[in-house]
């Protein structure tokens, strides 16, 4: 199961990241939050189909 989160960078950008190694840099924190949520939900969907 993926557990995605975000972190704010010193330059005002944000990074979405996950324990699985996935990460994306974004210009604004809201976009990073959306990407983290999308990544985490995609992993949940794959797991529920496999079950």
DAJO-V435513 format. One record per pair of residues at least 24 apart in sequence whose ideal C-beta (glycine too) atoms are under 8 Angstrom apart, sorted by the first residue. I is the first residue (numbers start at 1). J is the second residue. Records with the same first field share a line. If there is no record, write none. Layout:
I=J / J
//
This chain:
1=43 / 44 / 47
2=39 / 40 / 42 / 43 / 44
3=40
4=35 / 36 / 37 / 39 / 40
5=36
6=32 / 33 / 36
//
